[in-house]
Amino acid sequence: MISRFPHRLLLRNIFEINAEFLIIIMAIIAFFCTIGIGKATWLGFAGYMGVGLILWLYMILIKWKHEKVWMKTPDGDKEY
């Protein structure tokens, strides 16, 4: 059957590309976005990532061992 909307077939083919290929494209784009970034910017980024890592480790190693994790959902509050 011939589609009345041939552009839909093209879009379907584009979205069926392997995820690994898309990750490689993403990494290449990310690399080119970092060209020209100065040393101070990288140090600031490392600082933000360090603070995030410390908070994440605190939540995993200390807080969540002593408290239940909860979240609000459309079905009401859930505890895990």
N, C-alpha and C positions, 0 to 999 in steps of 0.2 A: 504494500500500500504506500502510495506517495503521500508524504506529509504536506499539508497546506502551509506549514510553517517550517521551511528548511533551516532557518536560523536555530530552531530548537535542537536539531540534530547536531549542528556545529557546537552549540553550547554543551550538549551532553558529552560529546567527544572531548571537549576541553577539560571538563570536570572529571573525566575518567583517567586522567594522567596519574601515574603512580605517585604515591606520597613521597617516596624516596627522592624522586626527581624534583618535586616541589621543595623539599628540604634543601637540596643542593642549590637550587635557584635562590632560596631565601638566604642561605649562608653567603653566597656570592654578593647579593645585594647588601647584606649587613656589612661585609668586609669593605665594600666600596664606600659605604656611609661613614666608616671610621677613618678614612684617609684624611689627613690634615687635622685630626683632633690632637690638641696639645697635651703635654704631660700633666698639667694641672687638672684638666678635665678627667683624665684617666684616674688620677688620684682621688678626685671627688667621687667618681663612679665607684671606685673600690671602697671608699668610706661608706657610701650608701649601701652597697652590697654587704659589707661587714656588719653594719647595724641590723640589716634584715636577717642575716645569718644568725646573729646573736639572739634576736627575738624569736626566730623560728626554733632554734635549739632550746631556748627557755620553755617555749610552749610544749615541745615534745618531751623533753627530759624532766621537767619539773611540774608544770601546771596541769597537763592532761593526765598525769599519773594520779593526781589527788582530786581532780574535779571531772565531772562528766562534761562532755562536749554537747552543746545544744545549738539548735538552729530553728528559726522560724520558717515554717512552710505553709502552703495553702491549707494543708490538713491540720494545722496547729503546730505547737511547739514539739520538737522531737529531741530526745536525749539519746546519746550513744555512749 
